[in-house]
Amino acid sequence: MESEHLSRFPATTSCCLSWFLEGSAVRPGDERPVHERIVFRGPQTRPVVARHRGPLRMFILLLAPDALCQMTGIGVDRYLNRICPLAVALDESWQAIALNVLHAQSDEDRVKLVETFLEPRWRTARLSNRESWGPAQKQSEWSRAAISRVHKFSKGRSQRQVERRTRTMTGWSARGLKNLARAEEALLMAAHATQPRVNWASIAAEAGYADQSHLCRELRRYTGLSPHQLWLHLQDEQALWVYKAWFG
């Protein structure tokens, strides 16, 4: 019997398209696990665990939710904490390119197909919305820019309308975006710490938390683990490979 493998993913604002090139995975607790070879995932406000047996090879495209909304017109809040077959979420043009990507000969060919498909759509989307869409290296940078774009787009509207627009374009509330960005800042501070042992109390204060307990509660909410558990098992637990890539 093949051994079972787990992958732990933190909460995230990103949407993604996933191609299962080899093997499949399920999320424990899902009522109707998706076994399609191409799936769409919306933003996640909570941590997720995926399970698979045997070899697993995937090709993944991450998309900023507001950029996807701008290119397609879909409200990403409809797919919050959901994973579904691609055909449920995106139109035939996306489905067609997704099939080409699935059957491409190499990952390099897949990248070229995706770039060729997205470039004209993104150029058109940017021309229709002249707000700044500069690169963001961190969650906090993207969150601030996304909130700013929503406010400019919603100028003259009520606070409730602004909040509704924020959820439509990102899946998150403005407060949730700020809290997730702060959690990322805290984790990056820990990753860059030069001391042998991470001083979580100091990081909590520098990141703007009320105290260390506040930091621990928020990190557990977004990662499913306490800071101590995360750092204790980061190097030797295969399930945390996403965090290794993130902090690397």
C-alpha positions as CSV (number, residue, x, y, z in Angstrom):
1,M,0.0,0.0,0.0
2,E,1.4,3.4,-1.0
3,S,2.2,5.7,1.9
4,E,0.0,8.8,2.4
5,H,1.4,12.2,2.1
6,L,0.1,15.5,3.4
7,S,0.6,19.1,2.3
8,R,-0.3,22.1,4.5
9,F,-1.2,25.3,2.9
10,P,-1.7,28.6,4.7
11,A,-4.6,31.0,4.1
12,T,-4.0,33.0,0.9
13,T,-5.5,35.8,-1.2
14,S,-4.4,34.2,-4.4
15,C,-6.5,32.2,-6.8
16,C,-4.9,29.3,-8.7
17,L,-5.3,26.9,-11.6
18,S,-3.8,23.5,-10.9
19,W,-3.0,20.8,-13.4
20,F,-2.6,17.3,-12.1
21,L,0.0,15.9,-14.5
22,E,0.5,12.8,-12.4
23,G,-1.5,11.6,-9.4
24,S,-4.4,13.3,-7.6
25,A,-5.1,14.8,-4.2
26,V,-8.1,15.4,-2.0
27,R,-8.7,17.8,0.9
28,P,-9.8,15.8,4.0
29,G,-13.3,16.9,5.1
30,D,-14.5,17.9,1.6
31,E,-17.9,16.6,1.0
32,R,-17.3,16.1,-2.7
33,P,-13.6,15.8,-3.4
34,V,-12.6,17.0,-6.9
35,H,-10.9,14.5,-9.0
36,E,-10.6,16.5,-12.2
37,R,-7.2,16.9,-13.8
38,I,-7.6,20.7,-14.0
39,V,-9.1,22.6,-11.1
40,F,-9.7,26.2,-10.0
41,R,-9.2,27.4,-6.4
42,G,-10.5,30.6,-5.0
43,P,-9.0,32.6,-2.2
44,Q,-8.6,30.8,1.1
45,T,-9.4,32.5,4.5
46,R,-8.3,29.4,6.4
47,P,-5.5,26.9,6.2
48,V,-5.9,23.8,4.1
49,V,-4.5,20.3,4.2
50,A,-4.3,18.2,1.0
51,R,-3.7,14.4,1.0
52,H,-2.3,12.2,-1.7
53,R,-0.9,8.7,-2.2
54,G,2.0,7.9,-4.4
55,P,3.8,10.2,-6.8
56,L,2.2,13.6,-7.4
57,R,3.3,16.1,-10.1
58,M,1.5,19.4,-10.7
59,F,1.7,22.6,-12.7
60,I,0.2,25.5,-10.8
61,L,-0.6,29.1,-12.0
62,L,-1.2,31.6,-9.2
63,L,-3.3,34.7,-9.9
64,A,-3.9,37.8,-7.9
65,P,-7.7,37.8,-7.3
66,D,-8.3,41.4,-8.4
67,A,-6.3,40.9,-11.6
68,L,-8.4,37.8,-12.4
69,C,-11.5,39.7,-11.6
70,Q,-10.4,42.5,-13.9
71,M,-9.5,40.1,-16.8
72,T,-12.7,37.9,-16.5
73,G,-15.3,40.0,-14.8
74,I,-16.0,37.2,-12.3
75,G,-16.5,38.0,-8.6
76,V,-13.9,35.9,-6.8
77,D,-15.9,36.0,-3.6
78,R,-18.1,33.3,-5.2
79,Y,-15.2,30.9,-5.0
80,L,-14.0,31.8,-1.5
81,N,-12.7,28.6,0.2
82,R,-13.8,26.5,-2.8
83,I,-12.1,24.2,-5.2
84,C,-13.9,23.2,-8.4
85,P,-13.5,22.0,-11.9
86,L,-12.2,24.7,-14.1
87,A,-15.3,24.7,-16.3
88,V,-17.4,25.8,-13.3
89,A,-15.4,29.0,-12.9
90,L,-13.9,30.2,-16.2
91,D,-15.1,30.4,-19.8
92,E,-14.3,28.3,-22.8
93,S,-11.2,30.3,-23.8
94,W,-9.6,29.5,-20.4
95,Q,-10.7,25.9,-20.7
96,A,-9.2,25.6,-24.1
97,I,-5.8,26.9,-23.1
98,A,-5.9,24.8,-19.9
99,L,-6.2,21.7,-22.1
100,N,-3.3,22.8,-24.2
101,V,-1.2,23.3,-21.1
102,L,-2.2,19.9,-19.8
103,H,-1.0,18.1,-22.9
104,A,2.2,20.2,-23.5
105,Q,5.5,18.4,-23.9
106,S,7.3,20.2,-21.1
107,D,6.9,22.8,-18.3
108,E,8.8,25.3,-20.4
109,D,6.1,24.9,-23.1
110,R,3.4,25.3,-20.4
111,V,4.9,28.5,-19.2
112,K,5.0,29.9,-22.8
113,L,1.4,28.9,-23.4
114,V,0.2,30.6,-20.2
115,E,2.2,33.8,-21.0
116,T,1.0,34.0,-24.5
117,F,-2.6,33.6,-23.3
118,L,-2.5,36.0,-20.4
119,E,-0.4,38.9,-21.9
120,P,-3.1,40.4,-24.3
121,R,-5.8,39.9,-21.7
122,W,-3.9,41.6,-19.0
123,R,-2.9,44.4,-21.4
124,T,-6.6,45.0,-22.2
125,A,-7.6,44.9,-18.5
126,R,-4.9,47.4,-17.6
127,L,-6.1,49.8,-20.4
128,S,-9.6,49.7,-19.0
129,N,-8.5,50.4,-15.5
130,R,-5.6,52.9,-15.3
131,E,-4.8,52.3,-11.7
132,S,-1.3,51.3,-10.7
133,W,-0.6,47.5,-11.0
134,G,3.1,47.4,-10.1
135,P,4.8,44.3,-8.9
136,A,4.4,43.3,-5.2
137,Q,7.0,41.2,-3.5
138,K,5.0,40.6,-0.3
139,Q,1.5,40.1,0.7
140,S,1.5,43.4,2.6
141,E,2.5,45.3,-0.6
142,W,-0.2,43.7,-2.6
143,S,-2.9,44.2,0.1
144,R,-2.2,47.9,0.4
145,A,-2.3,48.3,-3.4
146,A,-5.4,46.3,-3.8
147,I,-7.3,48.2,-1.1
148,S,-6.1,51.5,-2.6
149,R,-7.4,50.4,-6.1
150,V,-10.8,49.5,-4.6
151,H,-11.1,52.8,-2.9
152,K,-10.2,54.7,-6.0
153,F,-12.6,52.7,-8.1
154,S,-15.4,53.2,-5.4
155,K,-14.8,56.9,-4.9
156,G,-18.1,58.6,-3.8
157,R,-19.7,55.3,-2.7
158,S,-20.7,54.3,0.8
159,Q,-18.5,52.3,3.1
160,R,-20.7,49.3,2.7
161,Q,-20.4,49.5,-1.1
162,V,-16.6,49.8,-0.8
163,E,-16.5,46.7,1.5
164,R,-18.7,44.8,-0.9
165,R,-16.4,45.7,-3.8
166,T,-13.3,44.6,-1.8
167,R,-14.9,41.2,-1.2
168,T,-15.9,40.9,-4.9
169,M,-12.4,41.6,-6.1
170,T,-10.4,39.8,-3.4
171,G,-12.7,37.5,-1.6
172,W,-11.5,39.1,1.7
173,S,-12.6,42.0,3.8
174,A,-10.2,45.0,4.1
175,R,-9.6,44.1,7.7
176,G,-8.9,40.5,6.8
177,L,-6.4,41.6,4.1
178,K,-4.5,43.8,6.7
179,N,-4.5,41.0,9.3
180,L,-3.1,38.4,6.8
181,A,-0.5,40.9,5.6
182,R,0.6,41.4,9.2
183,A,0.8,37.7,9.8
184,E,3.1,37.3,6.8
185,E,5.3,40.2,8.0
186,A,5.7,38.4,11.3
187,L,6.6,35.1,9.7
188,L,9.1,36.8,7.4
189,M,10.7,38.6,10.4
190,A,11.1,35.2,12.0
191,A,12.6,33.7,8.9
192,H,15.2,36.5,8.7
193,A,16.0,36.5,12.4
194,T,19.7,36.1,13.1
195,Q,19.4,34.7,16.6
196,P,19.4,30.9,17.2
197,R,16.0,31.1,18.8
198,V,13.1,33.2,17.4
199,N,12.0,35.9,19.8
200,W,8.3,35.8,19.2
201,A,7.5,38.5,21.8
202,S,9.8,40.9,20.0
203,I,8.4,40.1,16.6
204,A,4.8,40.5,18.0
205,A,5.7,44.0,19.2
206,E,7.4,45.0,15.9
207,A,4.6,43.6,13.7
208,G,2.0,45.6,15.6
209,Y,0.3,42.8,17.7
210,A,-1.0,43.6,21.2
211,D,1.2,40.8,22.6
212,Q,2.7,37.4,21.9
213,S,-0.6,35.6,22.6
214,H,-2.3,37.8,20.0
215,L,0.4,36.9,17.4
216,C,0.0,33.2,18.2
217,R,-3.8,33.2,17.8
218,E,-3.6,35.0,14.5
219,L,-0.8,32.7,13.1
220,R,-2.8,29.6,14.1
221,R,-5.9,31.0,12.4
222,Y,-4.0,31.4,9.1
223,T,-1.6,28.5,9.2
224,G,-3.3,25.9,11.5
225,L,-0.2,25.8,13.6
226,S,1.3,27.8,16.5
227,P,4.5,29.7,15.7
228,H,6.5,27.2,17.8
229,Q,5.0,24.2,16.0
230,L,5.7,25.7,12.6
231,W,9.3,26.5,13.4
232,L,9.9,23.3,15.2
233,H,8.9,21.1,12.2
234,L,9.7,23.4,9.3
235,Q,12.9,21.7,8.3
236,D,12.0,18.1,8.7
237,E,8.2,17.8,8.0
238,Q,7.5,17.2,4.3
239,A,4.0,18.5,4.7
240,L,5.4,22.1,5.2
241,W,7.1,22.3,1.8
242,V,5.1,25.3,0.9
243,Y,6.5,27.2,3.9
244,K,10.0,26.2,3.0
245,A,9.6,27.6,-0.5
246,W,8.0,30.7,0.9
247,F,10.7,31.5,3.4
248,G,13.5,30.3,1.1
